[in-house]
């Protein structure tokens, strides 16, 4: 199978368990993502009740890493710094089987970091310093970056740099890729609601949104109506509802995806990203939408059972057993 390539910000995740009361002193809304300066992020890290764990992350990178674990050949386009975090990130991506040759580096900058504050209800509140990832320029992207790839998965956070997002979408299409876009956060949809429909019309074959992002897109809480609204622009749409499952429409067929039961949710970091990986694994092989959604739900559930943006070893064993891998 030809490669699946991700485009987005390679980010080192700092994963911290915090009590609910800790968020009272953190500016911004619980459950969302805000950009912060390196100094603001450092101050938050220093105020944590305990040191955070470190893991490779980034929305699109989480999805691509999960696809690698499912057995697909993968690559990634994004920019890391010339620091130890950049070396760590590239080594981690290579270790999961990814092609690192399309990464860019900014020797003079630091690698992006995201502080993910995880409350006892498993919700994560993110404060991100995009570092070197912000230095990726539209002129650095072209069809050659997507050569040999069948599909490009692009994270919504790229929309914060509209010329870069359009350059990535255009280059992927010119290289012959199908394209999927994950909305990323409700703040992104809120900021780019007016321009999103045009981008979806021109470039996107499949779109992923959670319930908060779907609400922002149509201005009210109605997942079925959001499915209709997105479907006016894309042939394949998934509206993820967390513990309530998802709505999926693929080439005119609409299905309600049941949630995979989870006995205890630990951390929702990366759950939506891995959900997208499960769906894309089946979608790229022509599975019916119900079967795609079933695998997506399984990956999302296994991700929330542990700390971090990927299932743990036991979770992957259960996933591979379900789809018949050794």
TIMAR-848816 format. One record per residue (C-alpha): y, x, z; chain; residue number from 1. Coordinates in Angstrom, 3 decimals. Example, Ala and Ser with C-alpha at 12.3 -4.5 7.8 and 13.67 -1.06 7.14 Angstrom:
<pts>
<<-4.500,12.300,7.800>,'A',1>
<<-1.060,13.670,7.140>,'A',2>
</pts>
This chain:
<pts>
<<0.000,0.000,0.000>,'A',1>
<<3.506,1.267,-0.836>,'A',2>
<<5.755,2.161,2.048>,'A',3>
<<7.886,-0.131,4.151>,'A',4>
<<11.235,1.460,4.977>,'A',5>
<<13.627,0.598,7.769>,'A',6>
<<17.382,1.052,7.716>,'A',7>
<<19.460,1.163,10.848>,'A',8>
<<20.487,3.138,13.878>,'A',9>
<<17.902,5.535,15.370>,'A',10>
<<18.573,5.064,19.068>,'A',11>
<<17.103,6.605,22.181>,'A',12>
<<16.503,3.751,24.614>,'A',13>
<<17.306,4.189,28.301>,'A',14>
<<15.237,1.524,30.047>,'A',15>
<<16.382,0.495,33.511>,'A',16>
<<15.114,-2.210,35.846>,'A',17>
<<18.041,-3.762,37.707>,'A',18>
<<18.495,-6.695,40.113>,'A',19>
<<20.312,-9.744,38.791>,'A',20>
<<23.306,-8.942,40.993>,'A',21>
<<23.792,-5.592,39.234>,'A',22>
<<24.993,-7.359,36.079>,'A',23>
<<27.896,-8.912,37.984>,'A',24>
<<29.606,-5.540,37.766>,'A',25>
<<28.819,-5.025,34.062>,'A',26>
<<31.448,-6.343,31.607>,'A',27>
<<30.189,-8.743,28.927>,'A',28>
<<27.552,-11.438,28.729>,'A',29>
<<24.019,-11.157,30.041>,'A',30>
<<21.393,-10.873,27.324>,'A',31>
<<23.668,-9.550,24.606>,'A',32>
<<24.621,-6.201,23.155>,'A',33>
<<28.017,-4.527,23.334>,'A',34>
<<29.209,-1.178,22.019>,'A',35>
<<30.487,1.230,24.673>,'A',36>
<<31.896,4.747,24.692>,'A',37>
<<29.731,7.687,25.835>,'A',38>
<<31.824,7.803,29.024>,'A',39>
<<31.340,4.082,29.749>,'A',40>
<<27.605,4.356,29.182>,'A',41>
<<27.377,7.473,31.381>,'A',42>
<<29.167,5.652,34.197>,'A',43>
<<26.725,2.754,33.962>,'A',44>
<<23.729,5.107,33.981>,'A',45>
<<25.092,6.895,37.047>,'A',46>
<<25.487,3.556,38.848>,'A',47>
<<21.880,2.448,38.245>,'A',48>
<<19.698,1.880,41.301>,'A',49>
<<17.108,4.305,39.851>,'A',50>
<<16.987,6.710,36.855>,'A',51>
<<16.099,5.058,33.520>,'A',52>
<<13.008,5.775,31.427>,'A',53>
<<13.505,7.223,27.927>,'A',54>
<<11.879,5.925,24.728>,'A',55>
<<12.578,5.953,20.984>,'A',56>
<<14.268,2.717,19.940>,'A',57>
<<16.676,0.960,17.633>,'A',58>
<<16.059,-2.516,16.240>,'A',59>
<<14.761,-1.652,12.764>,'A',60>
<<13.005,1.465,14.045>,'A',61>
<<11.075,-0.626,16.586>,'A',62>
<<9.850,-2.880,13.786>,'A',63>
<<8.933,0.033,11.538>,'A',64>
<<7.096,1.865,14.329>,'A',65>
<<5.055,-1.272,15.023>,'A',66>
<<4.189,-1.573,11.315>,'A',67>
<<2.981,2.034,11.439>,'A',68>
<<0.755,1.160,14.394>,'A',69>
<<-0.618,-1.707,12.299>,'A',70>
<<-1.620,0.815,9.637>,'A',71>
<<1.142,0.572,7.032>,'A',72>
<<2.838,3.667,5.573>,'A',73>
<<6.453,3.710,6.761>,'A',74>
<<9.732,5.595,6.407>,'A',75>
<<13.216,5.268,7.850>,'A',76>
<<16.826,5.845,6.843>,'A',77>
<<19.282,6.551,9.627>,'A',78>
<<21.261,9.418,11.141>,'A',79>
<<20.460,11.328,14.325>,'A',80>
<<22.489,14.045,16.011>,'A',81>
<<21.875,17.746,16.213>,'A',82>
<<20.894,17.514,19.887>,'A',83>
<<17.639,17.466,21.842>,'A',84>
<<17.591,13.654,21.643>,'A',85>
<<17.578,13.952,17.844>,'A',86>
<<14.593,16.327,17.941>,'A',87>
<<12.838,14.006,20.382>,'A',88>
<<13.432,11.018,18.117>,'A',89>
<<12.122,12.676,14.949>,'A',90>
<<9.053,14.004,16.764>,'A',91>
<<8.299,10.529,18.136>,'A',92>
<<8.651,8.898,14.711>,'A',93>
<<6.376,11.506,13.126>,'A',94>
<<3.834,11.041,15.929>,'A',95>
<<3.441,7.355,15.052>,'A',96>
<<2.745,8.286,11.423>,'A',97>
<<6.230,7.812,9.999>,'A',98>
<<7.802,9.724,7.111>,'A',99>
<<10.839,11.522,8.577>,'A',100>
<<12.067,13.015,5.286>,'A',101>
<<14.705,10.317,4.727>,'A',102>
<<16.467,10.699,8.062>,'A',103>
<<19.938,12.237,7.958>,'A',104>
<<21.318,14.575,10.634>,'A',105>
<<24.795,15.147,12.015>,'A',106>
<<24.647,18.599,13.656>,'A',107>
<<28.056,18.176,15.279>,'A',108>
<<27.265,14.842,16.975>,'A',109>
<<24.951,13.347,19.596>,'A',110>
<<22.108,10.920,18.922>,'A',111>
<<22.741,7.237,19.646>,'A',112>
<<21.640,5.863,23.011>,'A',113>
<<21.178,2.316,24.268>,'A',114>
<<21.100,1.455,27.940>,'A',115>
<<18.835,-1.568,28.314>,'A',116>
<<19.254,-3.199,31.733>,'A',117>
<<16.214,-5.334,32.476>,'A',118>
<<16.492,-8.040,35.130>,'A',119>
<<13.507,-9.587,37.000>,'A',120>
<<13.420,-12.484,34.489>,'A',121>
<<12.573,-9.875,31.773>,'A',122>
<<15.914,-10.397,29.994>,'A',123>
<<17.587,-7.255,28.680>,'A',124>
<<21.308,-6.620,28.509>,'A',125>
<<22.217,-3.742,26.208>,'A',126>
<<25.181,-1.380,26.184>,'A',127>
<<25.058,0.964,23.207>,'A',128>
<<26.737,4.224,22.230>,'A',129>
<<26.020,4.593,18.523>,'A',130>
<<26.821,8.298,18.383>,'A',131>
<<25.607,10.009,15.192>,'A',132>
<<24.349,6.754,13.664>,'A',133>
<<27.987,5.788,13.082>,'A',134>
<<28.417,8.823,10.843>,'A',135>
<<26.061,7.560,8.139>,'A',136>
<<28.316,6.939,5.123>,'A',137>
<<27.802,4.476,2.235>,'A',138>
<<27.877,7.322,-0.299>,'A',139>
<<24.884,8.939,1.450>,'A',140>
<<22.656,6.001,0.507>,'A',141>
<<21.194,5.419,-2.935>,'A',142>
<<18.056,4.134,-4.658>,'A',143>
<<16.380,7.547,-4.170>,'A',144>
<<16.232,6.874,-0.421>,'A',145>
<<14.063,3.828,-1.151>,'A',146>
<<11.892,5.349,-3.886>,'A',147>
<<8.209,4.501,-3.573>,'A',148>
<<8.875,1.718,-1.072>,'A',149>
<<7.861,-1.899,-1.554>,'A',150>
<<9.993,-3.447,1.168>,'A',151>
<<13.144,-2.610,3.119>,'A',152>
<<13.728,-3.995,6.611>,'A',153>
<<17.399,-3.830,7.567>,'A',154>
<<18.814,-4.441,11.024>,'A',155>
<<21.780,-6.727,11.539>,'A',156>
<<23.633,-4.095,13.554>,'A',157>
<<24.375,-2.389,10.229>,'A',158>
<<26.769,-5.266,9.514>,'A',159>
<<29.245,-3.748,11.966>,'A',160>
<<29.926,-1.336,9.068>,'A',161>
<<30.207,-3.768,6.106>,'A',162>
<<30.456,-1.099,3.329>,'A',163>
<<27.377,0.675,4.721>,'A',164>
<<25.402,-2.571,5.006>,'A',165>
<<26.218,-3.526,1.427>,'A',166>
<<25.368,-0.024,0.176>,'A',167>
<<21.963,-0.171,1.875>,'A',168>
<<21.190,-3.662,0.604>,'A',169>
<<22.268,-2.783,-2.935>,'A',170>
<<20.327,0.491,-3.027>,'A',171>
<<17.155,-1.185,-1.743>,'A',172>
<<17.361,-3.857,-4.421>,'A',173>
<<18.094,-1.312,-7.161>,'A',174>
<<14.959,0.580,-6.083>,'A',175>
<<12.904,-2.585,-6.551>,'A',176>
<<12.340,-3.425,-2.879>,'A',177>
<<12.106,-6.858,-1.409>,'A',178>
<<14.474,-7.030,1.555>,'A',179>
<<14.382,-8.589,4.998>,'A',180>
<<17.292,-8.734,7.437>,'A',181>
<<17.111,-9.277,11.173>,'A',182>
<<20.285,-10.809,12.594>,'A',183>
<<20.215,-8.457,15.597>,'A',184>
<<22.367,-10.313,18.141>,'A',185>
<<24.476,-13.436,18.487>,'A',186>
<<27.583,-11.235,18.598>,'A',187>
<<26.825,-10.030,15.065>,'A',188>
<<26.412,-13.556,13.718>,'A',189>
<<29.612,-14.622,15.480>,'A',190>
<<31.574,-11.726,13.952>,'A',191>
<<30.202,-12.065,10.401>,'A',192>
<<29.454,-15.775,10.054>,'A',193>
<<31.798,-16.095,7.069>,'A',194>
<<30.328,-13.207,5.072>,'A',195>
<<26.645,-13.596,5.958>,'A',196>
<<25.843,-16.373,3.462>,'A',197>
<<27.041,-14.266,0.526>,'A',198>
<<24.993,-11.252,1.600>,'A',199>
<<21.902,-13.390,2.078>,'A',200>
<<22.368,-14.947,-1.358>,'A',201>
<<22.766,-11.616,-3.148>,'A',202>
<<20.245,-9.391,-1.447>,'A',203>
<<17.921,-10.902,1.161>,'A',204>
<<14.424,-12.331,0.637>,'A',205>
<<13.523,-12.956,4.297>,'A',206>
<<15.716,-13.416,7.355>,'A',207>
<<14.856,-13.309,11.069>,'A',208>
<<17.009,-14.917,13.776>,'A',209>
<<16.407,-15.780,17.405>,'A',210>
<<17.590,-19.046,18.945>,'A',211>
<<20.953,-17.613,20.066>,'A',212>
<<21.646,-16.169,16.612>,'A',213>
<<20.588,-19.416,14.945>,'A',214>
<<22.970,-21.339,17.218>,'A',215>
<<25.853,-19.069,16.226>,'A',216>
<<25.049,-19.458,12.524>,'A',217>
<<25.361,-23.259,12.527>,'A',218>
<<27.573,-23.774,15.586>,'A',219>
<<25.137,-25.895,17.589>,'A',220>
<<21.753,-25.742,19.333>,'A',221>
<<19.364,-27.101,16.681>,'A',222>
<<16.673,-24.659,15.493>,'A',223>
<<15.399,-27.031,12.789>,'A',224>
<<18.903,-27.402,11.357>,'A',225>
<<19.353,-23.623,11.493>,'A',226>
<<16.108,-23.242,9.551>,'A',227>
<<17.575,-25.510,6.863>,'A',228>
<<20.869,-23.602,6.852>,'A',229>
<<19.226,-20.200,6.427>,'A',230>
<<16.823,-21.605,3.836>,'A',231>
<<19.779,-22.462,1.605>,'A',232>
<<20.148,-18.689,1.130>,'A',233>
<<16.667,-17.141,1.611>,'A',234>
<<13.158,-18.062,0.527>,'A',235>
<<11.639,-16.980,3.845>,'A',236>
<<13.176,-17.753,7.248>,'A',237>
<<11.952,-17.306,10.809>,'A',238>
<<13.817,-18.756,13.783>,'A',239>
<<12.306,-17.221,16.911>,'A',240>
<<12.357,-19.303,20.098>,'A',241>
<<11.019,-16.790,22.624>,'A',242>
<<8.476,-18.375,24.952>,'A',243>
<<8.675,-21.592,22.892>,'A',244>
<<7.261,-19.989,19.736>,'A',245>
<<9.097,-20.133,16.411>,'A',246>
<<9.933,-22.134,13.331>,'A',247>
<<9.005,-20.528,9.991>,'A',248>
<<9.727,-21.594,6.435>,'A',249>
<<8.194,-19.605,3.590>,'A',250>
<<8.574,-20.641,-0.054>,'A',251>
<<9.029,-24.271,0.881>,'A',252>
<<6.285,-24.516,3.519>,'A',253>
<<7.464,-25.139,7.086>,'A',254>
<<5.301,-24.401,10.128>,'A',255>
<<5.846,-24.437,13.878>,'A',256>
<<4.392,-21.263,15.386>,'A',257>
<<2.872,-21.700,18.823>,'A',258>
<<3.681,-19.054,21.436>,'A',259>
<<1.020,-16.600,22.543>,'A',260>
<<0.475,-17.166,26.292>,'A',261>
<<1.904,-14.452,28.561>,'A',262>
<<0.795,-14.373,32.183>,'A',263>
<<3.689,-12.179,33.338>,'A',264>
<<6.727,-11.096,31.328>,'A',265>
<<7.960,-7.621,32.284>,'A',266>
<<10.559,-6.690,29.661>,'A',267>
<<11.779,-8.460,26.525>,'A',268>
<<13.121,-5.224,24.951>,'A',269>
<<11.786,-4.975,21.398>,'A',270>
<<9.837,-8.237,21.529>,'A',271>
<<11.756,-9.759,18.615>,'A',272>
<<11.483,-6.511,16.657>,'A',273>
<<7.711,-6.405,17.086>,'A',274>
<<7.512,-10.132,16.295>,'A',275>
<<9.132,-9.312,12.948>,'A',276>
<<6.603,-6.507,12.393>,'A',277>
<<3.686,-8.857,12.905>,'A',278>
<<5.160,-11.398,10.530>,'A',279>
<<5.971,-8.809,7.849>,'A',280>
<<2.499,-7.265,8.059>,'A',281>
<<1.006,-10.544,6.919>,'A',282>
<<3.850,-11.606,4.623>,'A',283>
<<3.662,-8.393,2.601>,'A',284>
<<-0.025,-9.044,2.033>,'A',285>
<<0.479,-12.649,0.966>,'A',286>
<<-0.857,-14.355,4.068>,'A',287>
<<0.100,-18.014,4.602>,'A',288>
<<3.067,-18.469,6.967>,'A',289>
<<0.963,-19.903,9.802>,'A',290>
<<-1.206,-16.797,9.888>,'A',291>
<<1.854,-14.517,9.667>,'A',292>
<<3.395,-16.379,12.581>,'A',293>
<<0.224,-16.144,14.662>,'A',294>
<<0.162,-12.338,14.380>,'A',295>
<<3.913,-12.180,15.004>,'A',296>
<<3.515,-14.208,18.193>,'A',297>
<<0.729,-11.909,19.384>,'A',298>
<<2.834,-8.772,18.885>,'A',299>
<<5.823,-10.311,20.633>,'A',300>
<<3.681,-11.359,23.594>,'A',301>
<<2.043,-7.958,23.964>,'A',302>
<<5.478,-6.311,23.895>,'A',303>
<<6.914,-8.363,26.784>,'A',304>
<<3.892,-7.537,28.940>,'A',305>
<<5.091,-3.948,29.422>,'A',306>
<<8.237,-1.861,29.821>,'A',307>
<<9.735,-0.684,26.535>,'A',308>
<<9.981,-1.787,22.930>,'A',309>
<<6.294,-1.498,21.943>,'A',310>
<<2.988,-2.823,23.269>,'A',311>
<<1.088,-0.367,25.453>,'A',312>
<<-2.302,1.113,24.520>,'A',313>
<<-4.232,-1.873,25.891>,'A',314>
<<-1.945,-4.227,24.004>,'A',315>
<<-2.490,-2.421,20.722>,'A',316>
<<-6.255,-2.501,21.313>,'A',317>
<<-6.098,-6.279,21.670>,'A',318>
<<-3.909,-6.592,18.546>,'A',319>
<<-6.231,-4.463,16.403>,'A',320>
<<-9.246,-6.374,17.689>,'A',321>
<<-7.588,-9.661,16.686>,'A',322>
<<-6.917,-8.529,13.111>,'A',323>
<<-10.207,-6.691,12.700>,'A',324>
<<-9.049,-3.072,12.884>,'A',325>
<<-11.162,-0.414,14.499>,'A',326>
</pts>
